[in-house]
């Protein structure tokens, strides 16, 4: 990333209203305010011969419809509820491929269908349809590179700032729209876009359609490589150079979405002028897409996630025993086999291990067998989430059967904890600090919940019951630290409780260690007991670009390590 000169206005402030909107109500799947700017810049850069197909009303509609794909209104009811006519032919195509709502256009298949509809509209020279389907495609292509879909910026948007109301430096931005609301910022976006004509995506419609479907993977990598640059601007002590780099990184993301849309529409126009047929989602095309998708995900470097990059360089030599922390790369949106919020938590765990001079190793969840050896990996830490990774589950079972130790931050456990897994049951949703699904559903009881640590954690945290200072069940956010489990009443003598949830006189054990013969093998900790900053009053770091555990999370982690790695001296775990 090239360094940028400081902006001409050193203060470079942004509207308080904009910040408030972004922090509280911005949709999960959108640039938010930035979609208008993406579409306006795209319209301004549209080649003359295509723009000529759009009336002044069409051009206004193209910008006005920038947020249509965030709508969940069924297409079958769209005309009645939204007043927008969708032609019978277009409705039939949407129905054929089961794209039931505008929101479904976000998927790879939805983007492909959207491209087919735009291609057909261009072929028909229909300005109304070009503007509508063009606006929809511009939205979803830009969404894939929207910074709030990066795990770090997402956490900052929907938890730290939006959910918890934590205060950081005021120069940071969470949306492309914040940048473009200033003349200086808008010009920066144009600079990032650069001059010249859009490049062609291919000579054949089918090949182009596959590239449209793969766009999300490539855009996501472009985005995650820049997340730390963007987050650094929230550091109150950030230099002018860092602030300038942050603004340019944001400009690059918006420009990326604009560029890819221009490439898509100009390629379609060129193919139409060559009398190429309308592309079709055939089984062969879908199989080709799946194969390329699999290859991309398998080969994407972990270092493309800026959250992991520094720890890959600092991990312990493979010949030295170390603690393994299992992570996965980002792909698109919230897709993945492990916890979305766990990516930030894993980065914070790496920082804690490094600070404590404890040897650690990054375990790539795509290749678990490579590092899961009890001789080189003394234990494994896993933020499990939904744990949709069968290969990792298999490898971890082999590892623990061979004597390996496991700290599972749940999420799901998939039977990985032996007798401890057998003792875990689903808790009633009305007793959980974090609910499932979208939205905040615990407001009627979260204030009455208390966390009381026990066993080995009492020495570090104390006996007092702790309230949730910040509600972990944020109004929006994929980072919500979900864990549906508690221990059954008769959990057995080999299982030692580590924490309880207290609610209206009822106690539920939610964290525990399995220690047969006094030797700990497994520890289960709900994600909401280690995710920062839920049980502490004030943040303990100023720069969210460098996430770390809070005071309680640090003690929970280090105590669990001490339990599982009894050969470590206490002073090594707590230097």
C-alpha positions as CSV (number, residue, x, y, z in Angstrom):
1,X,0.0,0.0,0.0
2,X,1.5,3.3,-1.0
3,X,1.7,6.1,1.5
4,X,-0.6,9.1,1.0
5,X,0.3,12.7,1.7
6,X,-1.8,14.3,4.5
7,X,-5.0,15.9,3.4
8,X,-4.9,19.6,2.8
9,X,-7.3,20.1,5.7
10,X,-5.6,18.4,8.7
11,X,-8.8,18.4,10.7
12,X,-10.8,16.5,8.0
13,X,-13.9,16.0,10.1
14,X,-17.1,14.4,9.1
15,X,-20.7,15.0,9.8
16,X,-21.9,13.9,13.2
17,X,-25.2,12.9,11.7
18,X,-23.4,10.6,9.3
19,X,-21.5,8.9,12.1
20,X,-24.7,8.5,14.1
21,X,-26.5,6.9,11.2
22,X,-23.6,4.5,10.4
23,X,-23.1,3.6,14.0
24,X,-26.8,2.8,14.8
25,X,-28.8,1.7,11.9
26,X,-26.7,0.9,8.8
27,X,-27.8,-2.3,7.2
28,X,-25.6,-5.4,7.5
29,X,-25.4,-6.0,3.8
30,X,-24.8,-2.6,2.5
31,X,-22.3,0.3,2.1
32,X,-25.2,2.2,3.7
33,X,-24.9,5.8,2.6
34,X,-22.1,4.9,0.2
35,X,-24.4,3.0,-2.2
36,X,-25.7,6.3,-3.5
37,X,-22.2,7.5,-4.1
38,X,-21.1,4.3,-5.8
39,X,-24.0,4.5,-8.2
40,X,-23.5,8.2,-8.9
41,X,-19.8,7.8,-9.7
42,X,-20.6,4.7,-11.9
43,X,-23.2,6.7,-13.8
44,X,-20.8,9.6,-14.3
45,X,-18.2,7.2,-15.7
46,X,-20.7,5.3,-17.9
47,X,-19.6,5.4,-21.6
48,X,-21.6,7.8,-23.7
49,X,-23.2,5.2,-25.9
50,X,-24.7,3.4,-23.0
51,X,-25.7,6.5,-21.1
52,X,-27.5,7.6,-24.1
53,X,-30.0,4.8,-23.6
54,X,-31.0,6.3,-20.2
55,X,-33.4,9.2,-20.0
56,X,-33.0,11.8,-17.2
57,X,-35.6,9.9,-15.2
58,X,-33.7,6.7,-15.7
59,X,-30.5,8.3,-14.5
60,X,-32.2,9.6,-11.3
61,X,-33.8,6.1,-10.8
62,X,-30.4,4.5,-11.1
63,X,-29.1,6.4,-8.1
64,X,-32.4,6.3,-6.2
65,X,-32.6,2.5,-6.6
66,X,-29.1,1.9,-5.2
67,X,-30.5,0.2,-2.1
68,X,-33.1,-2.0,-3.7
69,X,-31.3,-5.3,-3.0
70,X,-31.6,-4.8,0.7
71,X,-35.4,-5.2,0.4
72,X,-37.1,-8.5,1.4
73,X,-40.3,-7.8,-0.5
74,X,-41.2,-10.9,-2.7
75,X,-40.9,-10.1,-6.4
76,X,-44.4,-11.4,-6.8
77,X,-45.6,-8.5,-4.6
78,X,-43.2,-5.9,-5.7
79,X,-45.4,-4.0,-8.1
80,X,-48.3,-3.9,-5.5
81,X,-46.1,-2.9,-2.6
82,X,-43.3,-0.8,-4.2
83,X,-45.1,0.5,-7.3
84,X,-42.4,-0.8,-9.6
85,X,-43.4,-2.9,-12.6
86,X,-41.2,-6.0,-13.2
87,X,-41.8,-7.4,-16.6
88,X,-43.4,-10.9,-16.9
89,X,-40.3,-12.2,-18.7
90,X,-38.0,-10.9,-15.9
91,X,-40.3,-12.3,-13.2
92,X,-40.2,-15.7,-15.0
93,X,-36.4,-15.6,-14.9
94,X,-36.3,-14.7,-11.3
95,X,-38.8,-17.5,-10.5
96,X,-36.9,-20.0,-12.6
97,X,-33.7,-19.6,-10.5
98,X,-35.6,-19.2,-7.2
99,X,-34.5,-15.6,-6.7
100,X,-37.5,-14.8,-4.6
101,X,-36.7,-11.3,-3.2
102,X,-34.4,-8.4,-4.1
103,X,-32.1,-9.5,-1.2
104,X,-31.5,-12.8,-2.9
105,X,-29.6,-10.9,-5.6
106,X,-26.7,-10.7,-3.1
107,X,-25.8,-14.4,-3.7
108,X,-23.4,-15.5,-6.4
109,X,-26.3,-17.1,-8.3
110,X,-28.4,-13.9,-7.7
111,X,-25.7,-11.7,-9.2
112,X,-25.5,-14.0,-12.2
113,X,-29.3,-13.8,-12.7
114,X,-29.1,-10.0,-12.2
115,X,-26.4,-9.9,-14.9
116,X,-28.6,-11.9,-17.3
117,X,-31.5,-9.5,-16.7
118,X,-29.2,-6.5,-17.3
119,X,-27.8,-8.1,-20.4
120,X,-31.3,-8.6,-21.8
121,X,-32.3,-5.0,-20.9
122,X,-29.3,-3.7,-22.8
123,X,-30.1,-5.9,-25.8
124,X,-33.6,-4.5,-25.8
125,X,-32.4,-0.9,-25.4
126,X,-34.9,-0.6,-22.5
127,X,-33.7,2.3,-20.3
128,X,-36.1,1.6,-17.5
129,X,-34.8,-2.0,-17.1
130,X,-31.2,-1.0,-17.7
131,X,-31.4,1.5,-14.8
132,X,-33.2,-0.9,-12.5
133,X,-31.1,-4.0,-13.0
134,X,-28.0,-1.9,-13.4
135,X,-28.6,-0.3,-10.0
136,X,-29.2,-3.7,-8.4
137,X,-26.0,-5.1,-9.8
138,X,-24.0,-2.1,-8.8
139,X,-25.2,-2.5,-5.2
140,X,-24.3,-6.2,-4.9
141,X,-20.9,-5.9,-6.6
142,X,-20.0,-3.0,-4.3
143,X,-21.4,-4.9,-1.2
144,X,-18.7,-7.6,-1.6
145,X,-16.0,-5.0,-1.0
146,X,-17.8,-2.9,1.6
147,X,-15.5,-2.5,4.6
148,X,-18.2,-3.3,7.1
149,X,-18.2,-6.9,5.9
150,X,-14.6,-7.3,7.1
151,X,-14.5,-9.1,10.5
152,X,-12.5,-6.2,12.1
153,X,-14.6,-3.3,10.7
154,X,-17.8,-5.3,11.2
155,X,-17.0,-5.7,14.9
156,X,-16.2,-2.0,15.2
157,X,-19.4,-1.1,13.4
158,X,-21.9,-3.3,15.0
159,X,-20.4,-4.0,18.4
160,X,-17.7,-1.6,19.7
161,X,-19.3,1.6,18.3
162,X,-22.8,0.8,17.2
163,X,-23.7,-1.7,20.0
164,X,-21.6,-0.7,23.0
165,X,-21.2,3.0,22.3
166,X,-17.4,2.8,22.9
167,X,-15.4,5.9,22.1
168,X,-12.4,5.9,19.8
169,X,-10.6,8.5,17.7
170,X,-13.0,10.6,15.6
171,X,-11.2,10.6,12.3
172,X,-12.1,7.0,11.3
173,X,-14.8,6.1,8.8
174,X,-17.1,3.1,8.6
175,X,-18.7,3.8,5.2
176,X,-17.8,5.0,1.8
177,X,-20.5,7.6,2.1
178,X,-18.7,9.4,4.9
179,X,-15.7,9.9,2.5
180,X,-17.8,11.1,-0.4
181,X,-19.8,13.7,1.7
182,X,-16.8,16.0,1.4
183,X,-15.4,17.4,-1.9
184,X,-11.9,16.3,-0.9
185,X,-13.1,12.8,-0.2
186,X,-15.1,12.5,-3.4
187,X,-12.1,13.6,-5.4
188,X,-10.0,11.0,-3.6
189,X,-12.5,8.4,-4.7
190,X,-12.2,9.5,-8.3
191,X,-8.4,9.4,-8.0
192,X,-8.6,5.8,-6.7
193,X,-10.8,4.9,-9.6
194,X,-8.2,6.3,-12.0
195,X,-8.6,7.3,-15.7
196,X,-9.1,5.0,-18.7
197,X,-11.7,2.7,-20.1
198,X,-13.0,-0.4,-18.2
199,X,-11.3,-3.6,-19.2
200,X,-13.2,-6.4,-20.8
201,X,-14.2,-9.4,-18.7
202,X,-14.1,-11.8,-21.6
203,X,-15.0,-12.7,-25.1
204,X,-17.8,-15.1,-24.4
205,X,-21.0,-14.5,-22.3
206,X,-20.7,-17.8,-20.4
207,X,-17.2,-17.0,-19.3
208,X,-18.2,-13.5,-18.2
209,X,-21.1,-14.9,-16.2
210,X,-18.7,-17.2,-14.2
211,X,-16.5,-14.2,-13.5
212,X,-19.5,-12.3,-12.2
213,X,-20.2,-15.1,-9.8
214,X,-16.5,-15.3,-8.6
215,X,-16.4,-11.5,-8.1
216,X,-17.3,-11.8,-4.4
217,X,-14.2,-13.9,-3.5
218,X,-11.8,-11.5,-5.2
219,X,-13.5,-8.4,-3.8
220,X,-13.4,-9.8,-0.3
221,X,-9.7,-10.4,-0.5
222,X,-9.2,-6.8,-1.7
223,X,-11.2,-5.6,1.2
224,X,-9.7,-7.7,4.0
225,X,-6.2,-6.6,3.0
226,X,-7.1,-3.0,3.9
227,X,-9.1,-3.4,7.1
228,X,-6.3,-2.6,9.5
229,X,-5.5,0.6,7.5
230,X,-9.1,1.7,7.8
231,X,-9.4,0.8,11.5
232,X,-6.2,2.6,12.4
233,X,-7.9,6.0,11.8
234,X,-9.9,5.3,15.0
235,X,-6.7,5.5,17.1
236,X,-6.7,8.9,18.8
237,X,-2.9,9.0,18.3
238,X,-3.0,8.1,14.6
239,X,-0.5,10.2,12.6
240,X,-1.6,12.3,9.6
241,X,0.1,9.8,7.3
242,X,-2.0,6.9,8.9
243,X,-5.2,9.0,8.5
244,X,-4.4,9.7,4.9
245,X,-3.7,6.0,4.3
246,X,-7.0,5.1,5.9
247,X,-8.9,7.5,3.7
248,X,-7.3,6.3,0.6
249,X,-8.0,2.7,1.5
250,X,-11.7,3.6,1.9
251,X,-11.5,5.3,-1.5
252,X,-10.0,2.2,-3.0
253,X,-12.8,0.0,-1.8
254,X,-15.5,2.3,-3.2
255,X,-13.6,2.6,-6.5
256,X,-13.2,-1.2,-6.7
257,X,-17.0,-1.6,-6.7
258,X,-17.5,1.1,-9.3
259,X,-14.8,-0.4,-11.5
260,X,-16.2,-3.9,-11.5
261,X,-19.7,-2.7,-12.3
262,X,-18.3,-0.6,-15.3
263,X,-16.4,-3.7,-16.5
264,X,-19.5,-5.8,-16.2
265,X,-21.9,-3.5,-18.1
266,X,-19.4,-2.4,-20.8
267,X,-18.5,-6.0,-21.5
268,X,-22.1,-6.9,-21.8
269,X,-22.6,-4.0,-24.3
270,X,-19.6,-5.1,-26.3
271,X,-20.8,-8.7,-26.5
272,X,-24.3,-7.5,-27.6
273,X,-22.8,-5.5,-30.4
274,X,-21.0,-8.6,-31.5
275,X,-24.4,-10.4,-31.6
276,X,-23.4,-12.8,-28.8
277,X,-26.3,-14.6,-27.1
278,X,-27.7,-13.9,-23.7
279,X,-25.7,-15.9,-21.1
280,X,-27.5,-18.8,-19.4
281,X,-27.0,-20.5,-16.0
282,X,-26.5,-24.0,-17.3
283,X,-25.5,-27.0,-15.1
284,X,-22.1,-27.0,-16.8
285,X,-21.6,-23.3,-15.9
286,X,-22.6,-23.8,-12.3
287,X,-20.2,-26.8,-12.1
288,X,-17.4,-24.6,-13.5
289,X,-18.1,-21.9,-11.0
290,X,-18.1,-24.4,-8.1
291,X,-14.7,-25.8,-9.1
292,X,-13.1,-22.4,-9.4
293,X,-14.7,-21.3,-6.1
294,X,-13.3,-24.3,-4.4
295,X,-9.8,-23.7,-5.8
296,X,-9.8,-20.0,-4.9
297,X,-10.9,-20.7,-1.3
298,X,-8.3,-23.5,-0.9
299,X,-5.5,-21.3,-2.1
300,X,-6.3,-17.9,-0.7
301,X,-3.4,-16.9,1.6
302,X,-4.3,-16.4,5.3
303,X,-2.1,-13.3,5.1
304,X,-4.8,-11.7,3.0
305,X,-6.7,-11.2,6.2
306,X,-4.9,-8.2,7.8
307,X,-6.1,-9.5,11.2
308,X,-3.8,-12.5,10.8
309,X,-0.9,-11.1,8.8
310,X,1.4,-10.0,11.7
311,X,0.9,-13.3,13.6
312,X,1.9,-15.4,10.7
313,X,5.3,-13.7,10.8
314,X,5.6,-14.1,14.6
315,X,4.5,-17.7,15.0
316,X,6.9,-20.1,16.6
317,X,9.3,-22.3,14.7
318,X,7.6,-25.5,13.7
319,X,10.2,-27.6,15.5
320,X,9.3,-26.0,18.9
321,X,6.2,-27.1,20.8
322,X,3.6,-24.4,20.8
323,X,-0.1,-23.6,21.3
324,X,-2.1,-23.8,18.1
325,X,-4.9,-21.4,17.3
326,X,-7.2,-22.6,14.5
327,X,-8.3,-19.9,12.0
328,X,-9.9,-19.7,8.6
329,X,-9.6,-17.1,5.8
330,X,-12.5,-14.9,5.0
331,X,-14.4,-15.6,1.8
332,X,-17.6,-13.6,1.2
333,X,-19.9,-11.8,3.6
334,X,-20.3,-14.0,6.7
335,X,-19.6,-17.3,5.0
336,X,-17.3,-19.7,6.8
337,X,-17.1,-22.8,8.9
338,X,-16.0,-21.1,12.2
339,X,-17.1,-18.1,14.2
340,X,-17.3,-14.8,12.2
341,X,-16.5,-12.8,15.4
342,X,-14.0,-15.4,16.4
343,X,-11.7,-14.1,13.7
344,X,-11.2,-10.9,15.8
345,X,-11.1,-12.9,19.0
346,X,-8.4,-15.2,17.5
347,X,-6.3,-12.1,16.6
348,X,-6.7,-10.9,20.2
349,X,-5.7,-14.3,21.5
350,X,-2.5,-14.2,19.3
351,X,-1.7,-10.7,20.8
352,X,-2.2,-12.1,24.3
353,X,0.0,-15.1,23.7
354,X,2.7,-12.9,22.2
355,X,2.5,-10.4,25.0
356,X,2.8,-13.3,27.5
357,X,5.7,-14.8,25.6
358,X,3.9,-18.0,25.2
359,X,4.8,-19.9,22.0
360,X,2.0,-20.1,19.5
361,X,1.3,-21.4,16.0
362,X,-1.4,-20.5,13.4
363,X,-3.3,-23.5,12.4
364,X,-5.0,-23.2,9.0
365,X,-8.5,-24.8,9.4
366,X,-8.3,-25.8,5.7
367,X,-5.2,-28.0,6.3
368,X,-5.6,-29.1,9.9
369,X,-3.5,-32.3,9.6
370,X,-0.4,-30.3,8.8
371,X,0.1,-28.9,12.4
372,X,-2.1,-31.1,14.6
373,X,0.7,-33.2,16.0
374,X,0.8,-33.6,19.8
375,X,4.6,-33.4,19.7
376,X,4.6,-29.9,18.1
377,X,1.2,-28.6,19.1
378,X,0.7,-28.8,22.9
379,X,-2.9,-27.7,22.7
380,X,-5.4,-26.1,20.4
381,X,-7.6,-23.1,20.8
382,X,-10.7,-23.0,18.6
383,X,-13.4,-20.3,18.3
384,X,-15.9,-22.7,16.9
385,X,-19.0,-20.8,15.8
386,X,-21.2,-23.1,13.8
387,X,-18.3,-25.4,13.1
388,X,-19.2,-26.3,9.6
389,X,-15.8,-27.9,8.8
390,X,-15.9,-31.6,8.8
391,X,-12.2,-32.0,8.0
392,X,-11.2,-29.9,11.0
393,X,-13.6,-31.8,13.3
394,X,-12.1,-35.1,12.1
395,X,-8.5,-33.9,12.5
396,X,-9.3,-32.5,16.0
397,X,-10.8,-35.8,17.1
398,X,-7.7,-37.6,16.0
399,X,-5.6,-35.1,17.8
400,X,-7.4,-35.3,21.1
401,X,-7.6,-39.1,20.9
402,X,-3.8,-39.0,20.7
403,X,-3.6,-37.0,23.9
404,X,-4.0,-33.4,22.6
405,X,-5.7,-30.8,24.7
406,X,-8.4,-28.5,23.5
407,X,-9.8,-25.1,24.6
408,X,-13.1,-24.7,22.7
409,X,-14.6,-21.3,22.7
410,X,-18.2,-22.2,21.7
411,X,-20.3,-22.1,19.6
412,X,-20.9,-25.7,18.6
413,X,-18.7,-28.5,20.0
414,X,-19.5,-31.4,17.6
415,X,-18.6,-34.0,20.2
416,X,-14.9,-32.8,20.4
417,X,-14.8,-32.6,24.2
418,X,-15.4,-36.2,25.1
419,X,-17.4,-36.5,28.3
420,X,-17.6,-32.7,28.5
421,X,-19.5,-32.7,25.2
422,X,-21.8,-35.4,26.5
423,X,-22.6,-33.1,29.5
424,X,-23.6,-30.1,27.3
425,X,-27.2,-29.5,26.5
426,X,-29.1,-26.7,24.7
427,X,-30.2,-24.0,27.1
428,X,-33.6,-22.3,26.9
429,X,-33.3,-19.3,24.6
430,X,-34.8,-17.0,27.3
431,X,-31.8,-17.7,29.6
432,X,-29.1,-17.0,27.1
433,X,-27.2,-13.7,27.0
434,X,-27.0,-13.9,23.1
435,X,-30.0,-15.0,21.1
436,X,-30.1,-16.6,17.7
437,X,-31.2,-14.8,14.5
438,X,-31.2,-11.2,13.6
439,X,-31.9,-8.4,16.1
440,X,-31.9,-7.8,19.8
441,X,-34.2,-10.2,21.6
442,X,-33.0,-10.3,25.2
443,X,-33.9,-6.8,26.4
444,X,-36.5,-8.0,28.8
445,X,-34.0,-10.1,30.8
446,X,-30.4,-9.2,30.0
447,X,-30.2,-6.7,32.9
448,X,-31.1,-9.5,35.3
449,X,-28.4,-11.9,34.1
450,X,-25.3,-12.3,36.2
451,X,-22.1,-14.2,35.5
452,X,-20.4,-15.8,38.5
453,X,-17.0,-17.4,37.9
454,X,-16.0,-20.5,40.0
455,X,-13.3,-23.0,40.4
456,X,-9.9,-22.0,39.1
457,X,-11.3,-18.7,37.8
458,X,-12.3,-17.4,41.2
459,X,-8.7,-16.8,42.1
460,X,-8.2,-14.6,39.0
461,X,-11.6,-12.8,38.7
462,X,-13.2,-13.0,42.2
463,X,-16.4,-14.4,43.6
464,X,-18.7,-11.4,42.8
465,X,-21.4,-11.9,40.3
466,X,-20.9,-9.7,37.2
467,X,-23.5,-8.0,35.0
468,X,-23.1,-7.5,31.3
469,X,-21.9,-3.9,31.0
470,X,-22.6,-4.1,27.3
471,X,-25.4,-6.1,25.8
472,X,-23.8,-8.9,23.6
473,X,-27.0,-9.4,21.7
474,X,-26.4,-6.4,19.4
475,X,-29.2,-5.1,17.2
476,X,-27.3,-6.2,14.1
477,X,-24.1,-8.0,13.4
478,X,-22.6,-11.3,12.4
479,X,-20.2,-11.0,15.3
480,X,-22.7,-11.8,18.0
481,X,-20.9,-14.2,20.4
482,X,-23.5,-17.0,20.3
483,X,-23.3,-20.1,22.4
484,X,-26.5,-22.1,23.0
485,X,-25.1,-24.6,25.6
486,X,-25.1,-25.2,29.3
487,X,-24.2,-28.2,31.4
488,X,-26.8,-30.7,32.5
489,X,-27.4,-31.0,36.3
490,X,-25.6,-34.3,36.7
491,X,-22.4,-33.4,34.8
492,X,-20.1,-35.8,36.7
493,X,-17.3,-35.6,39.1
494,X,-14.6,-35.2,36.5
495,X,-16.1,-32.0,35.3
496,X,-15.3,-28.8,37.2
497,X,-17.5,-25.7,36.7
498,X,-15.7,-22.5,35.7
499,X,-18.6,-20.1,35.3
500,X,-22.4,-19.9,35.9
501,X,-25.2,-17.8,34.4
502,X,-27.5,-16.6,37.2
503,X,-31.0,-15.5,36.3
504,X,-33.9,-14.9,38.8
505,X,-32.5,-17.4,41.3
506,X,-31.7,-20.1,38.7
507,X,-28.1,-21.1,38.1
508,X,-26.8,-22.7,34.9
509,X,-23.2,-23.9,34.5
510,X,-22.0,-22.7,31.1
511,X,-18.2,-23.1,31.3
512,X,-16.2,-26.0,32.6
513,X,-13.0,-28.1,32.5
514,X,-12.8,-31.8,32.1
515,X,-10.0,-33.1,34.3
516,X,-10.0,-36.9,34.9
517,X,-7.4,-37.9,37.5
518,X,-6.8,-34.2,38.1
519,X,-5.3,-33.7,34.6
520,X,-7.2,-31.3,32.5
521,X,-8.0,-32.4,28.9
522,X,-10.7,-30.1,27.7
523,X,-12.1,-26.6,28.5
524,X,-15.3,-25.2,27.2
525,X,-15.9,-21.4,27.4
526,X,-18.9,-19.7,25.8
527,X,-17.8,-17.1,23.3
528,X,-19.7,-14.4,25.2
529,X,-17.4,-14.9,28.2
530,X,-14.2,-14.0,26.3
531,X,-15.4,-11.6,23.6
532,X,-14.3,-8.1,24.5
533,X,-15.9,-5.7,26.1
534,X,-19.0,-7.3,27.7
535,X,-18.1,-7.6,31.4
536,X,-15.8,-4.7,31.7
537,X,-16.8,-1.0,32.2
538,X,-14.2,0.7,30.1
539,X,-12.1,-0.3,27.1
540,X,-8.5,-1.1,27.7
541,X,-7.1,-0.2,24.3
542,X,-7.3,2.9,22.2
543,X,-6.6,1.5,18.8
544,X,-9.2,-1.0,17.5
545,X,-6.8,-1.9,14.6
546,X,-5.0,-3.9,17.3
547,X,-7.8,-5.9,18.9
548,X,-7.0,-7.4,22.3
549,X,-8.9,-9.2,25.0
550,X,-10.2,-7.2,27.9
551,X,-9.1,-7.7,31.5
552,X,-11.5,-10.5,32.2
553,X,-11.1,-12.2,28.8
554,X,-7.3,-12.3,29.4
555,X,-7.7,-14.0,32.7
556,X,-10.2,-16.5,31.3
557,X,-7.8,-17.4,28.5
558,X,-4.6,-17.6,30.6
559,X,-6.3,-19.6,33.4
560,X,-7.6,-22.1,30.8
561,X,-4.1,-22.4,29.4
562,X,-2.7,-23.0,32.9
563,X,-5.3,-25.7,33.5
564,X,-4.6,-27.5,30.2
565,X,-0.9,-27.1,30.2
566,X,0.1,-28.1,33.7
567,X,3.8,-28.3,32.7
568,X,3.8,-24.6,32.3
569,X,4.9,-22.8,35.4
570,X,2.4,-20.2,36.7
571,X,4.9,-17.4,36.2
572,X,5.2,-18.3,32.5
573,X,1.5,-18.1,32.0
574,X,1.3,-15.0,34.1
575,X,4.7,-13.3,33.5
